[in-house]
Amino acid sequence: MSGYTIVFTADPDANFKADSYNQFTNEINMDESELEIHPSSYKDYKRRVSIKTLVLTSILVAACGIGVGVLIGWFSKSSEVVPNDPEISDAFKVWQEALEETDGAEVTKMLLDEINPENIRENLRLLTKKPHLAGTEADKEMADYVKSVWDTQGMETTRIVPYDVLLSYPDPEKPNLITILNSDGTDYFQSQPEESKLDEGDKHNDTVFPFNAYAPAGVVEGELVYVNYARAEDFKQLEDLGVNASGKVVIARYGKIFRGDKENQAWLRGAKGLILYSDPADYAIEGSSSVYPDSWYMPPSGIQRGTVFRPMGDPLTPGYPATETAFREKYEDSELPNIPVQPIGYGDAIHILREMAGDAAPDEWSGGLNVTYKLGPGLVNNRNIKLDVNNRLQRNTTYNIIGTITGSLEPDRYVMIGNHHDAWVFGAVDPSSGTAVLLELSRVMTKLVMEGKWRPRRTIVFCSWGAEEYGLIGSTEWVEEFTRPLVERAVAYINIDIAVQGNFTFRGKATPNLYNALYDATKAVPDAPFEGHSSNVYDTWLRRMKDNNLNVPYISNVGSGSDYAVLLSRLGVPAVDLRYTYDPASGLAGYPLYHSMYETFYLVNDILDPSFEYHRVIARVCAELARNLADSLILPFKASDYAFKMRRSLDGPDGLKEAYEEKMATRGLSFDAIDIALNYFTAAGQALEAKILHKRYGDSPFAVRKVNDQLMLMERAFIDPQGLPNRPLVRHIVFAPSSKDGYFGDIFPGIMDLMYDIENGMDNDSKWAELEKHMSVIAFTIQSAANTLVEVGELHARP
């Protein structure tokens, strides 16, 4: 489109409809010189750069002309020398290969055709034969098994990487219990110590008692208060209703936020203990008559295990790898949870909630049990609740397994694919559905390499992480140990924590620079061949999970729910998480049997995905995405999608400006500096994409490498070495886990955190000064990211 101009004004109102998205993301058919950037300082900046560029270009053209003439003369004069000189011939051949694009369609067809759902089924059957809790002998056996599979498949390098970390276990002799005490101290009711066996294969001798990892041991007794989901807003509403949780034991239902944040909120409100349960309204929405083993819904005896540790990594070595020589903090100096916590099933919870005293809870706090939900405090007939937790801390070894297929032309650039192998019990969905897919992916890729049919341009690194369930420990320790090479070499990370947790639609989480690559991958893969599904994954995804006001499927922000978190938040490695999921409008808080003993091979094989076609879909999407990232001449990253996401988060519906701009103005703060920096970033990204589209980046491998480095390192520029306010080890300025819900990914999380504090009792000069500083850091960081996208001669200029 000759003469096409994009103008950014001081008031960048985009309306954020489909046409706005297209303005940002359509193929960019303009020269850098056609981009007009407001305010006027941008015009002056571009004019200065254009003059310098014209002079430099003239010099370079002249120099290149001389160089090309010399080369033409050399090869035309000495053409007979090339075939007879192996060194020159080989070098010239490599030079040519480095500029050639692999036939993506041919490789895609080979990869997709080779993936076999029956192999995935057999992988899952073997992976779920017995529990494999992190740090146990079964966990080591699992690590050895994954390595042996990769060795047998022909993986070029495989290595087990151990770490000595602090883990948590229930006492095998003294199960954790909740007891209702009569006024005379005798027992009125006691919870079940473990889940009931409901189907063959549910029970195994290695199954440990249900527990919440890292919850401290202790016995607490007192009045009980019901706190809904134990979110910050729930405690605030409870206080408004005149109920104080301080000094009480509280009971909350699972769902909405990460369980570790529930513990933290309860402790901040002065509670001395926390009981968690899975309410049927969230995990058995069709009623107790339709539950496991007849369906996938949680039965009354089902108990969700899980960690309540909030930071990432080994609790005793924050920021550094848990090697033998590492310095370890004392337990009391670490960020371990503060109060006893224990999960129970709703079959036990109903007996407790039925005895609650006090006023009725708000209607929206009522769950699916046949009781009147009451707030407390206390129980009827002067009864009390007793929480007895006997967990113990123990240093054990966890294991990562790393395998590689070496790239043909860029072996020092890593496309990473990962999944964790530890599970609370059998882990048929989390994580073994993902592990089963990972092992099939590695088989297919190594087979094509060994047969000489394909070798990726860049190295593919397969990662099987340990102790993810305890707090992303294995991946965090590995990233901490290998930070320096990963910062320089990691292209992107593809995560498959869970491959299949439903059969409604594909679901993706990603950093914005990977949106387009993810869309392309899903367009290339046929969807599961069942009624209601479209011919390809993308079309089903678009129809069933469309982004509001945009004609594209919805992609979630990346949070801290899995191993991608540390690579993104510490290093700035672009990341994507893939899975097939249930209908988000169903009302489920998660897939119902999450982290329970009933997450078995039977659940997946007989109920969730009997054909394993949904598993094949995820394997194929991952294979195609990895192929694109590993083989494309120019990396399939789009800075313009990043720009659009940031702009939409500021100016769009429910954006930061709508939420906070008016209140900020009372303190003289505005988003002006961030707006200017974001305009600069947008223009720099569009200019680079225009150069790529028209192939004006040069005709040498070095020119290709330079452009790819610009695209790869852009994400790194969003890392602030000092970290977010009050979170020094969370360093990504744009994307990070919410401090109130580790599962959820906030955009501009520092602003969200500080404004939350200001609006909840910390409206003081110090907090406002902290916000002003952080907004300055954001503007600088966005500008720094833009600088990675421009030519070195322009780096002196500021917008």
VENJOCOR-V62800 format. One record per residue. N is the residue number from 1. PHI is phi as a letter, one per 30 degrees, with the letter a starting at -180 (NA if undefined). D_CENTER is the distance of its C-alpha to the mean C-alpha in whole Angstrom. Layout:
BEGIN
N,PHI,D_CENTER
N,PHI,D_CENTER
END
This chain:
BEGIN
1,NA,38
2,d,40
3,i,40
4,d,37
5,b,36
6,c,33
7,c,34
8,c,32
9,c,34
10,d,34
11,c,33
12,d,30
13,c,30
14,c,28
15,i,28
16,h,25
17,c,27
18,d,26
19,d,29
20,d,27
21,d,24
22,d,26
23,e,28
24,d,25
25,c,23
26,d,27
27,e,28
28,c,30
29,c,33
30,b,35
31,d,36
32,e,34
33,d,38
34,d,37
35,d,34
36,c,36
37,c,34
38,c,35
39,d,36
40,e,39
41,d,38
42,d,36
43,d,39
44,d,41
45,d,38
46,d,37
47,d,41
48,d,42
49,d,39
50,d,41
51,d,44
52,d,43
53,d,41
54,d,44
55,d,46
56,d,43
57,d,43
58,d,47
59,d,47
60,d,44
61,d,45
62,d,49
63,d,47
64,d,45
65,d,49
66,d,50
67,d,48
68,d,48
69,d,51
70,d,51
71,d,49
72,d,51
73,d,54
74,d,53
75,d,51
76,d,54
77,d,57
78,c,55
79,e,54
80,d,56
81,d,54
82,e,50
83,d,51
84,d,53
85,c,51
86,e,48
87,d,46
88,d,46
89,d,46
90,d,42
91,d,41
92,d,42
93,d,40
94,d,37
95,e,37
96,d,38
97,d,35
98,d,32
99,c,33
100,c,33
101,c,30
102,d,29
103,d,31
104,d,27
105,d,29
106,d,31
107,d,28
108,e,25
109,d,28
110,d,29
111,d,25
112,d,25
113,d,28
114,d,28
115,d,25
116,c,27
117,d,25
118,d,28
119,d,27
120,d,23
121,e,25
122,d,27
123,e,24
124,d,23
125,e,27
126,d,27
127,d,23
128,c,24
129,d,28
130,a,27
131,d,25
132,b,23
133,d,22
134,e,21
135,i,24
136,c,26
137,d,28
138,d,27
139,d,23
140,d,25
141,d,27
142,d,24
143,d,23
144,d,26
145,d,26
146,d,23
147,d,25
148,d,28
149,d,26
150,d,25
151,d,28
152,d,30
153,d,28
154,j,29
155,e,26
156,d,28
157,b,26
158,b,25
159,a,24
160,c,24
161,c,22
162,d,23
163,b,22
164,c,25
165,b,22
166,d,23
167,b,22
168,b,24
169,b,26
170,d,28
171,d,32
172,d,33
173,c,37
174,b,36
175,d,33
176,d,32
177,b,34
178,c,34
179,b,38
180,c,40
181,c,43
182,d,46
183,d,48
184,c,50
185,j,47
186,d,47
187,d,45
188,c,44
189,a,41
190,b,38
191,d,35
192,d,35
193,d,33
194,a,31
195,d,30
196,d,33
197,d,34
198,c,33
199,a,33
200,e,34
201,j,31
202,d,30
203,c,32
204,a,31
205,d,33
206,d,30
207,d,28
208,d,28
209,d,29
210,e,26
211,a,25
212,c,22
213,d,21
214,i,22
215,d,24
216,d,28
217,d,31
218,l,33
219,c,36
220,b,36
221,b,38
222,l,39
223,d,38
224,c,35
225,b,34
226,c,31
227,b,28
228,h,26
229,c,23
230,i,23
231,d,21
232,e,23
233,d,25
234,d,26
235,d,28
236,d,29
237,d,31
238,d,32
239,d,34
240,d,35
241,d,37
242,i,38
243,c,36
244,c,35
245,d,33
246,d,34
247,i,36
248,c,35
249,d,33
250,c,30
251,b,29
252,b,26
253,c,24
254,d,20
255,j,18
256,i,17
257,b,15
258,d,14
259,d,17
260,d,17
261,d,17
262,d,20
263,d,22
264,d,22
265,d,23
266,d,26
267,d,27
268,d,27
269,d,29
270,i,31
271,d,31
272,c,32
273,a,30
274,b,27
275,c,28
276,c,25
277,b,25
278,c,24
279,d,26
280,e,27
281,d,27
282,c,23
283,b,23
284,b,27
285,d,27
286,c,30
287,j,32
288,d,33
289,d,35
290,b,32
291,b,30
292,e,29
293,c,31
294,d,32
295,a,29
296,c,25
297,d,26
298,d,26
299,d,29
300,e,31
301,d,31
302,d,27
303,b,25
304,d,21
305,d,20
306,l,18
307,d,17
308,c,18
309,d,17
310,c,15
311,d,15
312,c,13
313,j,15
314,d,19
315,d,20
316,c,23
317,b,22
318,d,20
319,j,19
320,b,21
321,d,21
322,d,23
323,d,25
324,d,29
325,c,30
326,d,27
327,d,29
328,c,28
329,d,28
330,d,30
331,e,28
332,d,30
333,c,28
334,d,25
335,c,22
336,d,23
337,e,23
338,c,26
339,b,28
340,d,28
341,b,26
342,b,27
343,c,25
344,b,28
345,d,28
346,d,30
347,d,33
348,d,33
349,d,32
350,d,35
351,d,37
352,d,36
353,d,35
354,d,39
355,c,40
356,d,39
357,c,41
358,j,41
359,d,40
360,d,38
361,d,35
362,e,34
363,e,34
364,d,30
365,d,29
366,d,31
367,c,29
368,c,31
369,d,33
370,d,37
371,b,37
372,d,38
373,d,35
374,c,36
375,d,35
376,i,38
377,d,38
378,j,40
379,c,41
380,d,44
381,h,48
382,h,46
383,d,44
384,b,41
385,c,38
386,b,37
387,c,34
388,b,34
389,c,31
390,b,32
391,d,29
392,b,29
393,c,27
394,a,28
395,d,27
396,b,26
397,c,25
398,c,21
399,b,21
400,c,18
401,b,20
402,b,19
403,b,21
404,b,22
405,c,24
406,d,26
407,d,26
408,d,29
409,c,29
410,b,26
411,d,26
412,c,24
413,c,21
414,c,18
415,c,16
416,c,14
417,b,13
418,b,11
419,a,12
420,c,13
421,c,17
422,d,17
423,b,18
424,d,20
425,b,23
426,d,23
427,i,19
428,d,20
429,c,17
430,c,15
431,c,14
432,d,17
433,d,17
434,d,14
435,d,17
436,d,19
437,d,18
438,e,17
439,d,21
440,d,22
441,d,20
442,d,21
443,d,25
444,d,25
445,d,24
446,d,26
447,d,29
448,d,29
449,d,29
450,d,32
451,d,34
452,i,34
453,d,33
454,a,30
455,b,28
456,d,25
457,d,26
458,c,23
459,d,22
460,c,19
461,c,18
462,c,17
463,b,15
464,c,16
465,d,14
466,c,16
467,h,16
468,d,12
469,d,14
470,d,16
471,k,13
472,h,11
473,d,14
474,e,15
475,d,12
476,d,13
477,d,17
478,d,17
479,d,15
480,d,17
481,d,20
482,c,20
483,e,18
484,d,21
485,d,21
486,d,18
487,e,18
488,d,21
489,b,20
490,d,16
491,d,16
492,a,12
493,b,10
494,c,9
495,c,8
496,b,10
497,d,9
498,b,12
499,d,14
500,b,16
501,b,16
502,l,19
503,b,21
504,c,21
505,a,18
506,d,15
507,b,12
508,b,10
509,c,7
510,a,7
511,d,9
512,d,13
513,d,14
514,c,13
515,e,14
516,d,17
517,d,17
518,d,14
519,e,17
520,d,20
521,d,18
522,d,19
523,d,22
524,d,23
525,c,22
526,d,25
527,d,23
528,e,24
529,d,28
530,b,29
531,e,30
532,j,29
533,c,26
534,d,27
535,d,28
536,b,24
537,d,21
538,e,20
539,d,23
540,d,22
541,e,19
542,d,21
543,d,24
544,c,22
545,b,19
546,d,20
547,d,19
548,e,22
549,i,24
550,b,23
551,d,24
552,b,20
553,d,18
554,d,15
555,c,12
556,d,9
557,d,8
558,d,4
559,c,5
560,b,6
561,d,6
562,a,5
563,d,7
564,d,5
565,e,5
566,d,9
567,d,9
568,d,8
569,d,10
570,c,13
571,c,14
572,i,12
573,c,11
574,e,10
575,b,7
576,b,7
577,b,6
578,c,9
579,a,12
580,c,15
581,b,15
582,d,18
583,d,20
584,d,18
585,d,21
586,d,23
587,j,22
588,d,20
589,d,18
590,l,16
591,d,17
592,d,21
593,c,21
594,e,18
595,i,18
596,c,22
597,d,25
598,d,25
599,d,22
600,c,24
601,e,25
602,e,28
603,e,25
604,d,23
605,d,27
606,c,29
607,c,27
608,d,23
609,a,24
610,e,27
611,d,28
612,i,24
613,d,24
614,d,21
615,d,19
616,d,21
617,e,20
618,d,16
619,e,18
620,d,20
621,d,17
622,d,15
623,d,18
624,d,19
625,d,16
626,d,17
627,e,20
628,d,20
629,d,18
630,d,20
631,c,24
632,d,24
633,e,26
634,c,25
635,e,21
636,d,19
637,c,18
638,b,19
639,d,19
640,d,21
641,d,18
642,d,17
643,d,20
644,d,20
645,d,17
646,d,18
647,d,21
648,d,21
649,d,19
650,d,22
651,c,25
652,d,23
653,e,24
654,i,23
655,d,22
656,d,22
657,d,26
658,d,27
659,d,25
660,b,27
661,e,29
662,d,32
663,d,32
664,d,31
665,d,34
666,d,36
667,c,35
668,i,35
669,c,32
670,b,31
671,c,28
672,e,30
673,d,29
674,d,26
675,e,27
676,d,29
677,d,26
678,d,24
679,d,27
680,d,28
681,d,24
682,d,25
683,d,28
684,d,27
685,d,24
686,d,27
687,d,29
688,d,27
689,d,26
690,d,30
691,d,31
692,d,29
693,e,30
694,c,33
695,h,33
696,c,34
697,c,32
698,j,35
699,b,36
700,b,36
701,e,33
702,d,33
703,d,32
704,d,29
705,d,28
706,d,28
707,d,26
708,d,23
709,d,23
710,e,23
711,d,20
712,d,18
713,d,19
714,e,19
715,d,15
716,d,16
717,d,19
718,d,16
719,d,16
720,c,19
721,e,20
722,d,22
723,i,18
724,d,18
725,e,21
726,i,21
727,b,18
728,d,19
729,c,16
730,c,14
731,c,15
732,d,13
733,d,15
734,c,14
735,b,10
736,a,9
737,d,9
738,d,12
739,d,15
740,c,16
741,a,13
742,d,10
743,d,9
744,c,9
745,c,8
746,d,12
747,c,13
748,h,16
749,d,15
750,d,18
751,d,20
752,e,19
753,d,19
754,d,23
755,d,24
756,d,23
757,d,25
758,d,28
759,d,28
760,b,28
761,j,31
762,b,30
763,d,32
764,b,34
765,e,35
766,d,33
767,d,29
768,d,30
769,d,31
770,d,28
771,d,26
772,e,29
773,d,28
774,d,24
775,d,25
776,d,27
777,d,24
778,d,22
779,d,25
780,d,25
781,d,22
782,d,22
783,d,25
784,d,24
785,d,21
786,d,24
787,d,26
788,d,24
789,c,25
790,c,29
791,d,32
792,d,33
793,d,36
794,c,34
795,d,32
796,d,35
797,d,35
798,c,33
799,d,33
END
